[in-house]
């Protein structure tokens, strides 16, 4: 993603819009926002493909008034695994030229296409001469820890790429460059074996879901090692991944941070053994059989003082799907603003942030979170005193023979908020 950031710096400025096709890889939101650019969504169509009509309208709107708009294209698409066709990419190039939008293509999953599917590089289609592209061996050869990528430019963007600061090339490590070079030059046999294994797992997953979880809609991906699962028919709320983790101890990626179109979905990583995949689906089926998800709520959880102009996160004040700004508090009482999506969680509403899962659960489960009006904006500066102390830590319950070491250790010393109650967590572990 650091390569994407450097590319966007070349063709946009602070405050400029960057168009993405949601649902899409969550760091697209995180890194673009941190870069002080504005994310504009142009969601995929119901079939998971580029909506060219919507994209045209979005390009026209974002480029109005002389803004330096960019389109961050995910190709192949993460999380759906869609491989864009040559015709689709040519249409994107035509729209980009018509409205003056610069295209930056993230093609990191390019090596991972399914048998019979052809990946089309964006820079190879007519009209893409002013495009920029990033490719890497990190996904195809599992080298993500050895940071390196290739920055490519069409003929009309060569001068832009030449403006990239020299120090940017210092980011990849020497070992990373060697590893990526070896993978691309000498690792094709290994990649062929990997692609065969992924194709087997796609078919295995389809069969397992048809047998154990027929309500989940799954279309085997054309690329990537990912499976995008539509779990809405299970009735597990906007975040089924949280239910699978809580009840079945299966860790999928929540669909919520992927933006519009992610609610009710979960992303599964297929790059594992058939045995683990089979066990994972079995646990998911057992978890969903227990009915709609509802978070455990502790009656004595603390509340924070109100801030002027802020509303509590109550169902009568908010609606699922809104993108808001949440304020939570550090131990010293200073406020921390975080952009979030409002989501439905069982019978109530919660909020979800693209931060790490620890912060997500803490924000969703605690009541000392205040949400601003329905439009994003800066939190008003307010002098406030230290918040009231949190609920006292409850002692851990006695270990039982059925409690796993992991669940017992995690419950020890936990403050009582939401699903973090040690007693509740251990009881769930004991019941399977």
Rosetta blueprint (number, residue, H / E / L):
1 X L
2 X H
3 X H
4 X H
5 X H
6 X H
7 X H
8 X H
9 X H
10 X H
11 X H
12 X L
13 X L
14 X L
15 X L
16 X L
17 X E
18 X E
19 X E
20 X E
21 X L
22 X L
23 X L
24 X L
25 X L
26 X L
27 X H
28 X H
29 X H
30 X H
31 X H
32 X H
33 X H
34 X H
35 X L
36 X L
37 X L
38 X E
39 X E
40 X E
41 X E
42 X L
43 X L
44 X L
45 X L
46 X L
47 X L
48 X L
49 X L
50 X L
51 X L
52 X H
53 X H
54 X H
55 X H
56 X H
57 X H
58 X H
59 X H
60 X H
61 X H
62 X H
63 X H
64 X H
65 X H
66 X H
67 X L
68 X L
69 X L
70 X E
71 X E
72 X E
73 X E
74 X E
75 X L
76 X L
77 X L
78 X L
79 X L
80 X L
81 X L
82 X L
83 X L
84 X L
85 X L
86 X H
87 X H
88 X H
89 X H
90 X H
91 X H
92 X H
93 X H
94 X H
95 X H
96 X H
97 X H
98 X H
99 X H
100 X L
101 X L
102 X E
103 X E
104 X E
105 X E
106 X E
107 X L
108 X L
109 X L
110 X L
111 X L
112 X L
113 X E
114 X L
115 X L
116 X L
117 X L
118 X L
119 X L
120 X L
121 X L
122 X H
123 X H
124 X H
125 X L
126 X L
127 X L
128 X L
129 X L
130 X L
131 X L
132 X E
133 X E
134 X E
135 X E
136 X L
137 X L
138 X L
139 X L
140 X L
141 X L
142 X L
143 X L
144 X L
145 X L
146 X L
147 X L
148 X L
149 X L
150 X E
151 X E
152 X E
153 X E
154 X L
155 X H
156 X H
157 X H
158 X H
159 X H
160 X H
161 X H
162 X H
163 X L
164 X L
165 X L
166 X H
167 X H
168 X H
169 X H
170 X H
171 X L
172 X L
173 X L
174 X H
175 X H
176 X H
177 X H
178 X H
179 X H
180 X H
181 X H
182 X H
183 X H
184 X H
185 X H
186 X H
187 X L
188 X H
189 X H
190 X H
191 X H
192 X H
193 X H
194 X H
195 X H
196 X H
197 X H
198 X H
199 X H
200 X H
201 X H
202 X H
203 X H
204 X H
205 X H
206 X H
207 X H
208 X H
209 X H
210 X H
211 X H
212 X H
213 X L
214 X L
215 X L
216 X L
217 X E
218 X L
219 X L
220 X L
221 X L
222 X L
223 X E
224 X L
225 X L
226 X E
227 X E
228 X E
229 X E
230 X E
231 X L
232 X H
233 X H
234 X H
235 X L
236 X L
237 X L
238 X L
239 X L
240 X H
241 X H
242 X H
243 X H
244 X H
245 X H
246 X H
247 X H
248 X H
249 X L
250 X L
251 X L
252 X L
253 X E
254 X E
255 X L
256 X H
257 X H
258 X H
259 X L
260 X L
261 X L
262 X L
263 X L
264 X L
265 X E
266 X E
267 X E
268 X E
269 X E
270 X L
271 X L
272 X L
273 X L
274 X H
275 X H
276 X H
277 X H
278 X H
279 X H
280 X H
281 X H
282 X H
283 X H
284 X H
285 X H
286 X H
287 X H
288 X H
289 X L
290 X L
291 X L
292 X L
293 X L
294 X L
295 X L
296 X L
297 X L
298 X L
299 X L
300 X L
301 X L
302 X L
303 X L
304 X L
305 X L
306 X L
307 X L
308 X L
309 X L
310 X L
311 X E
312 X E
313 X L
314 X L
315 X L
316 X L
317 X L
318 X L
319 X L
320 X L
321 X L
322 X L
323 X E
324 X E
325 X E
326 X E
327 X E
328 X E
329 X E
330 X L
331 X L
332 X L
333 X L
334 X L
335 X E
336 X E
337 X E
338 X E
339 X E
340 X E
341 X E
342 X E
343 X E
344 X E
345 X E
346 X L
347 X L
348 X E
349 X E
350 X E
351 X E
352 X E
353 X L
354 X L
355 X L
356 X L
357 X H
358 X H
359 X H
360 X H
361 X H
362 X H
363 X H
364 X H
365 X H
366 X L
367 X L
368 X L
369 X L
370 X E
371 X E
372 X L
373 X L
374 X L
375 X L
376 X L
377 X L
378 X L
379 X L
380 X L
381 X L
382 X L
383 X L
384 X L
385 X L
386 X L
387 X L
388 X L
389 X L
390 X L
391 X L
392 X L
393 X L
394 X L
395 X L
396 X L
397 X L
398 X L
399 X L
400 X L
401 X L
402 X L
403 X L
404 X L
405 X H
406 X H
407 X H
408 X H
409 X H
410 X H
411 X H
412 X L
413 X L
414 X L
415 X L
416 X L
417 X L
418 X H
419 X H
420 X H
421 X L
422 X H
423 X H
424 X H
425 X H
426 X H
427 X H
428 X H
429 X H
430 X H
431 X L
432 X L
